[in-house]
Amino acid sequence: MSKVEDFLTPKEEQEIVNAIRIAETNTSGEIRVHLEETTSKPHFDRALEVFHELKMDATELQNGVLFYIAVADKNFVICGDKGINDLVPVDFWESTKEVMVAQFRKQNFKQGIIDGILMAGEQLKKYFPWSENDTNELSNEISKG
């Protein structure tokens, strides 16, 4: 098994998907999680590639958020699209990363990801509230590469 397959149990993955559903309940924003073993590219550059590959830049309001995790590299990046980046406080993504790192240091990877998702969901809800004609534009499932 690869490090990606060993990183989270199926139950933990389902709990993360449920957290995405909860976070997206009150917002038109879209949240995705992508896991891969490693990358030879700078992590931020690879996260932007994945952001585009997953069509997260195609949301109507430019309010997609990607949690990219390179498991073997022990590195992760949070990418927000232009719509959300223009509105959240300057230090928001860094403070979200700090909350996640606190859990990761205790080997609580699932909880760290969930905490980050829920924090992003709160900001999305604040700036991009759900409306009656809102549709879930992107899958909530964890993608793997």
Number of C-alpha atoms within 10 A of each C-alpha: 5 10 14 17 14 10 17 15 11 11 10 15 16 14 15 25 21 15 21 25 20 14 23 24 15 18 22 26 31 27 30 23 22 19 20 19 17 18 15 7 9 8 18 15 12 17 23 20 12 19 25 12 10 16 13 24 19 15 17 12 15 18 24 28 25 23 22 25 23 21 19 14 13 10 13 19 19 21 22 24 20 14 19 21 17 12 14 16 11 10 9 15 19 12 14 19 19 14 17 22 19 14 17 16 10 10 11 13 18 19 19 22 24 21 19 21 28 19 18 28 27 16 19 27 18 14 17 19 16 17 10 6 6 12 10 14 16 16 14 18 17 16 14 13 11
